[in-house]
């Protein structure tokens, strides 16, 4: 179901254990405009706590985290906060991973090799309420 576009910047939490990647995303989204990166988490446990406290519209979560699976984080966030839109990102693609993200309730799935412009476009669309990954992908 598509929701009406939100007003103001898209509030984003980044969940990735590579700090440099998070900093690069800050720069990319800051330069693009229309985004407010409100927090970073490097573990699954931090992610759940941070999303609860900051209530972002979009969470960009890596599949591989030091203390668990980003897909498990996605499942939990979608269950606990149905309004949050999770975008799964990983270095590992493939149909099995995409299906896993869809089954976990992700709104989109992207490879870390994605072009910055395409990532910004994906986050804008998801932030505006467009689901890019069908739950039965």
DSSP file (Angstrom, degrees, kcal/mol; ACC not computed):
  #  RESIDUE AA STRUCTURE BP1 BP2  ACC     N-H-->O    O-->H-N    N-H-->O    O-->H-N    TCO  KAPPA ALPHA  PHI   PSI    X-CA   Y-CA   Z-CA
    1    1 A X              0   0    0      0, 0.0     2,-0.5     0, 0.0     0, 0.0   0.000 360.0 360.0 360.0 132.1    0.0    0.0    0.0
    2    2 A X        -     0   0    0    128,-0.1     2,-0.2   129,-0.0   128,-0.2  -0.773 360.0-155.0 -93.2 131.4    1.4    3.4   -1.0
    3    3 A X        -     0   0    0    126,-0.7     3,-0.1    -2,-0.5     0, 0.0  -0.666  31.5 -88.8 -99.6 158.1    1.1    6.2    1.6
    4    4 A X        -     0   0    0     -2,-0.2    -1,-0.1     1,-0.1     0, 0.0  -0.275  56.7 -87.2 -62.9 153.2    1.0    9.9    0.8
    5    5 A X        -     0   0    0      1,-0.1     2,-0.2    -3,-0.1   123,-0.1  -0.261  44.4-121.2 -60.3 147.0    4.4   11.6    0.6
    6    6 A X        -     0   0    0    121,-0.3     2,-0.3    -3,-0.1    -1,-0.1  -0.535  19.8-122.9 -85.4 156.0    5.7   13.0    3.8
    7    7 A X  S    S+     0   0    0     -2,-0.2    -1,-0.0     2,-0.1     2,-0.0  -0.741  74.5  19.0 -95.9 150.6    6.5   16.6    4.3
    8    8 A X  S    S-     0   0    0     -2,-0.3    -2,-0.1     2,-0.1     3,-0.0  -0.193 108.9 -28.5  82.8 179.3   10.0   17.6    5.4
    9    9 A X        -     0   0    0      1,-0.1     2,-0.5    26,-0.1    26,-0.3  -0.292  66.3-106.1 -69.0 152.4   13.1   15.6    5.2
   10   10 A X  E     -a   35   0A   0     24,-3.0    26,-2.7    -4,-0.1     2,-0.5  -0.689  33.9-135.2 -76.4 121.3   13.1   11.8    5.3
   11   11 A X  E     -a   36   0A   0     -2,-0.5    47,-2.4    24,-0.2    46,-1.5  -0.705  29.4-171.1 -83.2 124.2   14.4   10.8    8.7
   12   12 A X  E     -ab  37  58A   0     24,-2.4    26,-2.2    -2,-0.5    27,-1.0  -0.935  21.3-163.9-124.5 137.9   16.9    7.9    8.2
   13   13 A X  E     -ab  39  59A   0     45,-1.9    47,-2.6    -2,-0.4     2,-0.5  -0.984  17.2-149.9-113.1 132.2   18.8    5.6   10.6
   14   14 A X  E     -ab  40  60A   0     25,-2.3    27,-2.5    -2,-0.4     2,-0.6  -0.892   8.8-168.0-104.2 127.8   21.8    3.7    9.1
   15   15 A X  E     +ab  41  61A   0     45,-3.3    47,-2.6    -2,-0.5     2,-0.3  -0.919  35.3 122.8-119.3 103.8   22.6    0.3   10.5
   16   16 A X        -     0   0    0     25,-2.1     6,-0.1    -2,-0.6    27,-0.1  -0.945  55.5-139.3-160.8 136.5   26.0   -0.9    9.3
   17   17 A X  S    S+     0   0    0     47,-0.4     2,-0.9    -2,-0.3     3,-0.1   0.485  84.3  88.3 -82.1  -0.6   29.1   -2.0   11.2
   18   18 A X     >  -     0   0    0      1,-0.2     4,-1.8     2,-0.0     3,-0.4  -0.853  61.1-166.5 -99.0 104.5   31.4   -0.2    8.8
   19   19 A X  H  > S+     0   0    0     -2,-0.9     4,-2.3     1,-0.2     5,-0.2   0.854  86.1  56.1 -60.8 -38.6   31.7    3.4   10.2
   20   20 A X  H  > S+     0   0    0      1,-0.2     4,-2.3     2,-0.2    -1,-0.2   0.882 105.1  52.4 -63.2 -38.3   33.3    4.7    7.0
   21   21 A X  H  > S+     0   0    0     -3,-0.4     4,-2.1     2,-0.2    -1,-0.2   0.917 109.2  50.2 -62.6 -43.1   30.3    3.5    5.0
   22   22 A X  H  X S+     0   0    0     -4,-1.8     4,-2.2     1,-0.2    -2,-0.2   0.900 109.7  50.1 -61.9 -41.3   28.0    5.3    7.4
   23   23 A X  H  X S+     0   0    0     -4,-2.3     4,-2.1     1,-0.2    -1,-0.2   0.892 109.0  52.1 -64.6 -39.5   30.0    8.5    7.0
   24   24 A X  H  X S+     0   0    0     -4,-2.3     4,-2.7     1,-0.2    -1,-0.2   0.888 108.7  50.9 -63.7 -38.5   29.9    8.2    3.2
   25   25 A X  H  X S+     0   0    0     -4,-2.1     4,-3.0     2,-0.2     5,-0.4   0.896 106.3  54.9 -65.8 -39.5   26.1    7.8    3.4
   26   26 A X  H  X S+     0   0    0     -4,-2.2     4,-2.4     1,-0.2    -2,-0.2   0.940 112.2  43.8 -54.9 -47.8   25.9   10.9    5.6
   27   27 A X  H  X S+     0   0    0     -4,-2.1     4,-2.6     2,-0.2     5,-0.2   0.934 114.7  48.5 -64.7 -47.6   27.7   12.9    2.9
   28   28 A X  H  X S+     0   0    0     -4,-2.7     4,-1.8     1,-0.2    -2,-0.2   0.938 116.7  41.0 -59.3 -50.2   25.7   11.4    0.1
   29   29 A X  H  X S+     0   0    0     -4,-3.0     4,-1.5     2,-0.2     6,-0.4   0.853 114.3  53.0 -71.5 -34.2   22.3   12.0    1.7
   30   30 A X  H  < S+     0   0    0     -4,-2.4    -1,-0.2    -5,-0.4    -2,-0.2   0.920 111.1  46.5 -63.9 -43.5   23.4   15.5    2.9
   31   31 A X  H  < S+     0   0    0     -4,-2.6    -2,-0.2     1,-0.2    -1,-0.2   0.849 110.5  53.8 -66.0 -34.6   24.5   16.5   -0.5
   32   32 A X  H  < S-     0   0    0     -4,-1.8    -1,-0.2    -5,-0.2    -2,-0.2   0.821 101.3-146.1 -70.7 -31.0   21.3   15.1   -2.1
   33   33 A X     <  +     0   0    0     -4,-1.5     3,-0.1    -5,-0.1    -2,-0.1   0.211  69.4  75.0  77.4 153.9   19.0   17.1    0.2
   34   34 A X  S    S+     0   0    0      1,-0.3   -24,-3.0    -4,-0.1     2,-0.3   0.515  80.4  96.7  87.3   4.9   15.7   16.0    1.6
   35   35 A X  E     -a   10   0A   0     -6,-0.4     2,-0.4   -26,-0.3    -1,-0.3  -0.937  50.7-165.5-126.7 149.7   17.2   13.6    4.1
   36   36 A X  E     -a   11   0A   0    -26,-2.7   -24,-2.4    -2,-0.3     2,-1.0  -0.891  13.2-153.2-132.0 102.7   18.0   13.8    7.8
   37   37 A X  E     +a   12   0A   0     -2,-0.4   -24,-0.2   -26,-0.2   -26,-0.1  -0.668  19.3 177.8 -77.0 106.5   20.3   11.0    9.0
   38   38 A X  E     -     0   0A   0    -26,-2.2     2,-0.3    -2,-1.0   -25,-0.2   0.581  54.3  -4.8 -92.3 -11.4   19.2   11.0   12.6
   39   39 A X  E     -a   13   0A   0    -27,-1.0   -25,-2.3    -3,-0.1     2,-0.4  -0.977  50.0-140.4-174.8 161.5   21.4    8.1   13.9
   40   40 A X  E     -a   14   0A   0     -2,-0.3     2,-0.4   -27,-0.2   -25,-0.2  -0.985  13.8-172.1-130.0 140.8   23.8    5.3   13.2
   41   41 A X  E     -a   15   0A   0    -27,-2.5   -25,-2.1    -2,-0.4     3,-0.0  -0.982  12.4-169.7-129.1 145.1   23.9    1.8   14.7
   42   42 A X  S    S+     0   0    0     -2,-0.4    24,-0.6   -27,-0.2     2,-0.3   0.441  72.9  44.2-111.4  -3.7   26.7   -0.8   14.3
   43   43 A X  S  > S-     0   0    0     22,-0.1     4,-2.0    23,-0.1     5,-0.1  -0.906  82.4-114.5-135.1 164.5   24.9   -3.7   15.8
   44   44 A X  H  > S+     0   0    0     -2,-0.3     4,-2.0     2,-0.2     5,-0.2   0.914 116.6  51.9 -63.0 -43.6   21.5   -5.3   15.7
   45   45 A X  H  > S+     0   0    0      1,-0.2     4,-1.8     2,-0.2    -1,-0.2   0.914 110.2  47.9 -62.2 -43.8   20.8   -4.5   19.4
   46   46 A X  H  > S+     0   0    0      1,-0.2     4,-3.1     2,-0.2     5,-0.2   0.891 108.2  57.1 -62.4 -38.7   21.7   -0.9   18.9
   47   47 A X  H  X S+     0   0    0     -4,-2.0     4,-2.6     1,-0.2     5,-0.3   0.935 106.4  46.8 -59.9 -49.0   19.5   -0.7   15.8
   48   48 A X  H  X S+     0   0    0     -4,-2.0     4,-1.9     1,-0.2    -1,-0.2   0.922 116.2  45.2 -61.3 -45.2   16.4   -1.8   17.6
   49   49 A X  H  X S+     0   0    0     -4,-1.8     4,-2.2     2,-0.2    -2,-0.2   0.928 113.7  49.3 -63.7 -46.1   17.0    0.6   20.5
   50   50 A X  H  X S+     0   0    0     -4,-3.1     4,-3.0     1,-0.2     5,-0.4   0.905 110.4  49.2 -63.4 -43.3   17.9    3.5   18.2
   51   51 A X  H  X S+     0   0    0     -4,-2.6     4,-2.1    -5,-0.2    -1,-0.2   0.900 110.5  51.7 -64.6 -39.6   14.8    3.1   16.0
   52   52 A X  H  < S+     0   0    0     -4,-1.9    -1,-0.2    -5,-0.3    -2,-0.2   0.920 117.2  38.8 -61.5 -43.6   12.6    3.0   19.1
   53   53 A X  H  < S+     0   0    0     -4,-2.2    -2,-0.2     1,-0.1    -1,-0.2   0.892 125.8  33.6 -75.2 -40.7   14.1    6.2   20.5
   54   54 A X  H  < S-     0   0    0     -4,-3.0    -3,-0.2    -5,-0.2    -2,-0.2   0.683  84.7-151.2 -95.5 -19.9   14.4    8.2   17.2
   55   55 A X     <  -     0   0    0     -4,-2.1    -3,-0.1    -5,-0.4    -4,-0.1   0.923  22.5-172.5  49.1  59.4   11.4    6.9   15.3
   56   56 A X        -     0   0    0     -5,-0.2   -44,-0.2     1,-0.1     3,-0.1  -0.274  29.5-132.9 -73.4 166.3   12.8    7.4   11.8
   57   57 A X  S    S+     0   0    0    -46,-1.5    28,-2.0     1,-0.2     2,-0.4   0.802  91.0  30.5 -84.3 -33.6   10.8    7.0    8.6
   58   58 A X  E     -bc  12  85A   0    -47,-2.4   -45,-1.9    26,-0.2     2,-0.5  -0.981  62.5-164.5-131.6 138.2   13.4    4.8    6.9
   59   59 A X  E     -bc  13  86A   0     26,-2.3    28,-3.1    -2,-0.4     2,-0.7  -0.989   7.1-158.5-121.5 122.8   16.0    2.4    8.2
   60   60 A X  E     -bc  14  87A   0    -47,-2.6   -45,-3.3    -2,-0.5     2,-0.4  -0.901  22.8-176.7 -99.1 112.7   18.8    1.3    5.9
   61   61 A X  E     -bc  15  88A   0     26,-2.6    28,-2.5    -2,-0.7   -45,-0.2  -0.942  22.4-136.1-124.6 130.7   20.1   -2.0    7.4
   62   62 A X  E     - c   0  89A   0    -47,-2.6    28,-0.2    -2,-0.4     3,-0.0  -0.486  17.2-133.2 -75.3 148.8   23.0   -4.2    6.3
   63   63 A X  S    S+     0   0    0     26,-1.3     7,-3.6     7,-0.2     2,-0.7   0.896  91.5  58.8 -71.1 -41.0   22.4   -7.9    6.3
   64   64 A X  E     +E   69   0B   0      5,-0.2   -47,-0.4     6,-0.1     2,-0.3  -0.822  65.0 164.6-100.4 114.0   25.6   -8.8    8.1
   65   65 A X  E >   -E   68   0B   0      3,-1.7     3,-1.3    -2,-0.7   -22,-0.1  -0.892  46.5-114.3-122.5 154.9   26.0   -7.3   11.6
   66   66 A X  T 3  S+     0   0    0    -24,-0.6   -23,-0.1    -2,-0.3     3,-0.1   0.775 113.9  33.9 -62.3 -26.2   28.4   -8.4   14.3
   67   67 A X  T 3  S-     0   0    0      1,-0.2     2,-0.3    -3,-0.0    -1,-0.3   0.222 128.2 -34.4-115.5  14.9   25.7   -9.6   16.6
   68   68 A X  E <  S-E   65   0B   0     -3,-1.3    -3,-1.7   -24,-0.0     2,-0.4  -0.980  78.3 -45.3 160.8-171.4   23.1  -10.9   14.3
   69   69 A X  E  >  -E   64   0B   0     -2,-0.3     4,-1.8    -5,-0.2    -5,-0.2  -0.724  28.8-143.1 -94.9 136.1   21.3  -10.7   11.0
   70   70 A X  H  > S+     0   0    0     -7,-3.6     4,-2.5    -2,-0.4    -7,-0.2   0.781 105.6  60.8 -62.7 -27.0   20.0   -7.5    9.5
   71   71 A X  H  > S+     0   0    0     -8,-0.4     4,-2.5     2,-0.2    -1,-0.2   0.882 103.1  49.5 -68.7 -37.1   17.1   -9.6    8.2
   72   72 A X  H  > S+     0   0    0      2,-0.2     4,-2.4    -3,-0.2    -2,-0.2   0.897 110.2  51.1 -65.2 -39.7   16.2  -10.4   11.8
   73   73 A X  H  X S+     0   0    0     -4,-1.8     4,-2.9     2,-0.2     5,-0.2   0.933 109.4  51.1 -60.2 -45.5   16.5   -6.7   12.6
   74   74 A X  H  X S+     0   0    0     -4,-2.5     4,-2.8     1,-0.2     5,-0.3   0.941 109.5  49.4 -56.7 -50.3   14.1   -6.0    9.7
   75   75 A X  H  X S+     0   0    0     -4,-2.5     4,-2.1     1,-0.2    -1,-0.2   0.921 113.8  46.2 -55.4 -46.4   11.6   -8.6   11.0
   76   76 A X  H  X S+     0   0    0     -4,-2.4     4,-3.2     2,-0.2     5,-0.3   0.925 113.5  47.5 -65.8 -45.1   11.7   -7.1   14.5
   77   77 A X  H  X S+     0   0    0     -4,-2.9     4,-3.1     1,-0.2     7,-0.3   0.922 112.7  48.6 -63.1 -44.1   11.4   -3.5   13.3
   78   78 A X  H  < S+     0   0    0     -4,-2.8    -1,-0.2    -5,-0.2    -2,-0.2   0.874 116.1  44.9 -63.7 -37.1    8.5   -4.3   11.0
   79   79 A X  H  < S+     0   0    0     -4,-2.1     3,-0.4    -5,-0.3    -2,-0.2   0.925 120.9  37.4 -71.3 -46.4    6.7   -6.2   13.8
   80   80 A X  H  < S+     0   0    0     -4,-3.2     2,-0.3     1,-0.3    -2,-0.2   0.842 132.4  24.1 -76.5 -34.6    7.4   -3.6   16.5
   81   81 A X    ><  -     0   0    0     -4,-3.1     3,-2.2    -5,-0.3    -1,-0.3  -0.725  63.2-178.7-135.3  81.4    6.9   -0.5   14.4
   82   82 A X  T 3  S+     0   0    0     -3,-0.4    -1,-0.1    -2,-0.3    -4,-0.1   0.715  81.1  63.6 -57.0 -20.8    4.8   -1.1   11.3
   83   83 A X  T 3  S+     0   0    0      2,-0.1    -1,-0.3     0, 0.0     2,-0.2   0.684  82.0  96.5 -78.4 -16.3    5.2    2.5   10.2
   84   84 A X    <   -     0   0    0     -3,-2.2     2,-0.6    -7,-0.3   -26,-0.2  -0.499  66.3-146.1 -77.0 143.2    9.0    2.1    9.7
   85   85 A X  E     -c   58   0A   0    -28,-2.0   -26,-2.3    -2,-0.2     2,-0.5  -0.939  13.4-156.3-112.9 115.6   10.2    1.3    6.2
   86   86 A X  E     -c   59   0A   0     -2,-0.6    21,-3.3    19,-0.4    22,-1.1  -0.784   8.1-166.5 -99.0 131.2   13.3   -0.9    6.1
   87   87 A X  E     -cd  60 108A   0    -28,-3.1   -26,-2.6    -2,-0.5     2,-0.4  -0.978  15.5-146.5-112.3 121.4   15.6   -0.9    3.1
   88   88 A X  E     -cd  61 109A   0     20,-2.5    22,-2.8    -2,-0.5     2,-0.4  -0.733  17.9-176.0 -90.4 133.9   18.0   -3.9    3.2
   89   89 A X  E     +cd  62 110A   0    -28,-2.5   -26,-1.3    -2,-0.4     2,-0.3  -0.983  10.6 154.7-130.5 142.3   21.5   -3.3    1.8
   90   90 A X  E     - d   0 111A   0     20,-1.5    22,-2.7    -2,-0.4    23,-0.4  -0.991  50.0-127.0-159.7 160.8   24.3   -5.9    1.4
   91   91 A X  S    S+     0   0    0     -2,-0.3     2,-0.6    20,-0.2    20,-0.1   0.611  97.7  72.6 -82.0 -14.8   27.4   -6.7   -0.5
   92   92 A X        +     0   0    0      2,-0.0    -1,-0.1    -3,-0.0   -29,-0.1  -0.902  63.9 172.8-108.7 118.8   25.9  -10.1   -1.3
   93   93 A X        +     0   0    0     -2,-0.6     4,-0.3     4,-0.1     3,-0.1   0.027  15.8 118.6-100.5-150.6   23.0  -10.3   -3.8
   94   94 A X  S  > S-     0   0    0      1,-0.1     4,-2.1     2,-0.1     3,-0.2  -0.062  72.9 -79.7 103.3 157.0   21.1  -13.0   -5.4
   95   95 A X  H  > S+     0   0    0      1,-0.2     4,-2.7     2,-0.2     5,-0.2   0.845 124.1  55.6 -60.4 -38.6   17.6  -14.3   -5.5
   96   96 A X  H  > S+     0   0    0      1,-0.2     4,-2.2     2,-0.2    -1,-0.2   0.915 109.7  46.6 -63.7 -42.5   17.8  -16.0   -2.1
   97   97 A X  H  > S+     0   0    0     -4,-0.3     4,-2.3     2,-0.2    -2,-0.2   0.903 112.4  49.8 -67.0 -41.3   18.9  -12.8   -0.3
   98   98 A X  H  X S+     0   0    0     -4,-2.1     4,-2.5     2,-0.2    -2,-0.2   0.925 111.7  48.6 -63.2 -44.4   16.2  -10.8   -2.1
   99   99 A X  H  X S+     0   0    0     -4,-2.7     4,-2.7     1,-0.2    -2,-0.2   0.896 110.0  52.2 -62.6 -39.5   13.5  -13.3   -1.1
  100  100 A X  H  X S+     0   0    0     -4,-2.2     4,-1.6     2,-0.2    -2,-0.2   0.909 110.1  48.1 -62.5 -42.2   14.8  -13.3    2.5
  101  101 A X  H  X>S+     0   0    0     -4,-2.3     5,-2.5     2,-0.2     4,-0.6   0.911 112.5  49.0 -64.3 -42.6   14.5   -9.5    2.6
  102  102 A X  H ><5S+     0   0    0     -4,-2.5     3,-1.2     1,-0.2    -2,-0.2   0.927 110.7  49.8 -62.7 -44.9   11.0   -9.6    1.1
  103  103 A X  H 3<5S+     0   0    0     -4,-2.7    -1,-0.2     1,-0.3    -2,-0.2   0.809 106.7  56.5 -64.8 -28.8    9.9  -12.3    3.6
  104  104 A X  H 3<5S-     0   0    0     -4,-1.6    -1,-0.3    -5,-0.2   -26,-0.2   0.590 123.3-104.9 -78.8 -10.2   11.4  -10.1    6.5
  105  105 A X  T <<5 +     0   0    0     -3,-1.2   -19,-0.4    -4,-0.6    -3,-0.2   0.609  60.2 164.4  98.7  14.4    9.1   -7.2    5.4
  106  106 A X      < -     0   0    0     -5,-2.5    -1,-0.2    -6,-0.1   -19,-0.2  -0.310  34.9-148.3 -64.7 147.8   11.7   -5.0    3.7
  107  107 A X  S    S+     0   0    0    -21,-3.3    25,-2.3     1,-0.3    26,-1.2   0.715  79.9   2.9 -85.8 -25.0   10.4   -2.2    1.5
  108  108 A X  E     -d   87   0A   0    -22,-1.1   -20,-2.5    24,-0.2     2,-0.4  -0.981  59.4-147.2-156.7 160.4   13.4   -2.4   -0.8
  109  109 A X  E     +d   88   0A   0     -2,-0.3     2,-0.3   -22,-0.2   -20,-0.2  -0.999  21.9 175.0-133.7 128.4   16.6   -4.4   -1.3
  110  110 A X  E     -d   89   0A   0    -22,-2.8   -20,-1.5    -2,-0.4     2,-0.3  -0.980  27.3-126.4-135.7 149.8   19.8   -2.8   -2.7
  111  111 A X  E >   -d   90   0A   0     -2,-0.3     3,-2.1   -22,-0.2   -20,-0.2  -0.680  25.4-123.3 -88.1 146.7   23.4   -4.0   -3.3
  112  112 A X  T 3  S+     0   0    0    -22,-2.7   -21,-0.2     1,-0.3    -1,-0.1   0.680 110.3  69.7 -63.5 -15.5   26.2   -2.0   -1.8
  113  113 A X  T 3  S+     0   0    0    -23,-0.4    -1,-0.3     2,-0.0     3,-0.1   0.433  75.5 126.1 -80.2   1.7   27.6   -1.7   -5.3
  114  114 A X  S <  S-     0   0    0     -3,-2.1     2,-0.1     1,-0.1    -4,-0.0  -0.247  70.4-104.9 -61.9 145.5   24.6    0.6   -6.2
  115  115 A X     >  -     0   0    0      1,-0.1     4,-2.2     4,-0.0     3,-0.3  -0.464  27.8-120.9 -66.9 142.9   25.3    3.9   -7.7
  116  116 A X  H  > S+     0   0    0      1,-0.2     4,-2.5     2,-0.2     5,-0.2   0.867 112.6  53.8 -56.7 -39.8   24.8    6.8   -5.2
  117  117 A X  H  > S+     0   0    0      1,-0.2     4,-2.3     2,-0.2    -1,-0.2   0.902 109.5  48.0 -62.5 -40.9   22.2    8.4   -7.4
  118  118 A X  H  > S+     0   0    0     -3,-0.3     4,-2.5     2,-0.2    -2,-0.2   0.872 110.4  51.4 -69.0 -36.7   20.2    5.2   -7.5
  119  119 A X  H  X S+     0   0    0     -4,-2.2     4,-2.7     2,-0.2     5,-0.2   0.933 110.5  48.5 -65.0 -44.7   20.4    4.8   -3.8
  120  120 A X  H  X S+     0   0    0     -4,-2.5     4,-2.4     1,-0.2    -2,-0.2   0.928 111.9  49.8 -59.1 -45.4   19.2    8.3   -3.2
  121  121 A X  H  X S+     0   0    0     -4,-2.3     4,-2.3     1,-0.2    -1,-0.2   0.907 111.3  49.2 -60.7 -42.9   16.3    7.7   -5.6
  122  122 A X  H  X S+     0   0    0     -4,-2.5     4,-2.6     1,-0.2     5,-0.2   0.932 111.8  47.7 -62.9 -46.5   15.4    4.4   -3.8
  123  123 A X  H  X S+     0   0    0     -4,-2.7     4,-2.6     1,-0.2    -2,-0.2   0.868 111.3  51.6 -65.5 -35.9   15.4    6.0   -0.4
  124  124 A X  H  X S+     0   0    0     -4,-2.4     4,-1.7    -5,-0.2    -1,-0.2   0.939 111.4  47.0 -62.9 -46.4   13.3    8.9   -1.7
  125  125 A X  H  <>S+     0   0    0     -4,-2.3     5,-2.6     2,-0.2    -2,-0.2   0.926 115.4  44.6 -63.6 -45.1   10.7    6.5   -3.1
  126  126 A X  H ><5S+     0   0    0     -4,-2.6     3,-1.8     1,-0.2    -1,-0.2   0.912 111.4  54.2 -65.7 -41.5   10.6    4.4    0.0
  127  127 A X  H 3<5S+     0   0    0     -4,-2.6  -121,-0.3     1,-0.3    -1,-0.2   0.810 105.5  54.1 -60.2 -30.3   10.5    7.5    2.1
  128  128 A X  T 3<5S-     0   0    0     -4,-1.7    -1,-0.3  -123,-0.1    -2,-0.2   0.434 129.3 -97.0 -84.4  -0.1    7.5    8.7    0.1
  129  129 A X  T < 5S+     0   0    0     -3,-1.8  -126,-0.7     1,-0.3     2,-0.7   0.624  76.0 141.2  98.6  14.0    5.7    5.4    0.8
  130  130 A X      < -     0   0    0     -5,-2.6     2,-0.6  -128,-0.2    -1,-0.3  -0.810  42.2-146.4 -95.6 119.2    6.5    3.4   -2.3
  131  131 A X        -     0   0    0     -2,-0.7   -23,-0.2     1,-0.1     3,-0.1  -0.737  16.9-179.2 -83.1 122.7    7.2   -0.3   -1.6
  132  132 A X        +     0   0    0    -25,-2.3     2,-0.5    -2,-0.6   -24,-0.2   0.450  66.9  59.1-101.4  -3.5    9.8   -1.5   -4.1
  133  133 A X  S    S-     0   0    0    -26,-1.2    -1,-0.2   -27,-0.1     2,-0.2  -0.955  78.8-139.0-132.1 112.1   10.0   -5.1   -3.0
  134  134 A X    >   -     0   0    0     -2,-0.5     3,-2.2     1,-0.1   -28,-0.1  -0.478  21.8-122.7 -69.7 137.9    6.8   -7.2   -3.0
  135  135 A X  T 3  S+     0   0    0      1,-0.3    -1,-0.1    -2,-0.2   -30,-0.1   0.714 113.5  47.2 -56.2 -20.5    6.5   -9.4    0.1
  136  136 A X  T 3         0   0    0      1,-0.1    -1,-0.3   -33,-0.0    -2,-0.1  -0.027 360.0 360.0-109.1  31.9    6.3  -12.5   -2.1
  137  137 A X    <         0   0    0     -3,-2.2    -1,-0.1   -39,-0.2   -38,-0.1   0.517 360.0 360.0 -56.1 360.0    9.3  -11.5   -4.3
